[in-house]
Amino acid sequence: MEQIITPEEREIMRNAYVFLSTHCNPPANHDECACDWWLETVQEMGHVCAAWNNHPLAIEILIALCNYIEGKAKKKTEEADHV
C-alpha cells in the first residue's frame, strides 16, 4: 500500500520546522528573560495550531516540540547551576 502524505500534513510539518527553528534555543529557566520567552513561544504555538484549525497533527507535533525545547532549557539550567 502506497503511503502518501497529504499537502495539509506537509504544510503542518513545514510550519513545525519553522516553529522549532525559531524557538530552538531556549534560555535557562532562571534567566530573567525565561518567562517572556516561554510566553512568546506558547503564544506562537497557539497561533500555529489555530492556523490549522487545531488539526490533531499540528497539536501533537507542537506539544512534542515544546517538550523537547523544555528539555533543552532544563539542561541549560542544570549546566549553569553546576558552574
N, C-alpha and C positions, 0 to 999 in steps of 0.2 A: 504494500500500500504506500503510495507516494505521500510524503509529508510536505505540506505547503504552508508556509507562514502567510498570514493574511497581510494586506497592506496596512491595516489598522495595527496589527501586532508589531509589524516592522517599525512603524512610526512611534509607537509607545516605547519600544526598546531604544530607538534613537533619542527620544526625549529623556529616557532614563540615563542614557550615556551622557547627555549634556548636563543633566542634574548632577551626576557623580563628578563630572569634570569640573563643575562649578563649586562643588562642596566637598572635594576630596581631601582637603587639608584643614581639619577642624582644630580649634585651639584646645589647649589643655583645659580641663574642667575648672581649674581655679583661676584661669586668666580672666582679667576684668572684662574682656570682650566676649566671653563664652556665652553668656545669657542672650545677648543681642545676636550673636552668630547663630545660635540654635533657633531663636525665634524666627530669624530670616529663613533659615533652612527649612523649618517646618512649614512656614507660610508658602515657600516655593513648592514644597511637596504637595500642599493642598491645591495650589494653582494648577500643577501638572495633572493631578488626579481629576480636578474639576474640568479641565480642558478635554478630558476623555470621558466625561460623564461618569466618573468613578468606575471605569472599566476594571474588572477584577484583576487583570494582568497589571495594569498601572498601579493599583493599590498594593498588590503583593510585591512587585519589584521595588517600589519606592520604600515600603516598610523594610524590606531586606537591605536596601542600600543605607537607610538610616541606621539600622542595627550595625551594619558594617562600619559606618562612619563613627558611630558611638564607640565601637571597639577601638578605633584609631585614637579617639580623644582620650579614652581611658588609658591606653598605652602611653600616650604623651604625658598624661598626668602622673602615672607611676614613674616614668623615667625622670620627670622633673623633681619628684619627691625624693628620689634616690641620689640626687646630685648634691 
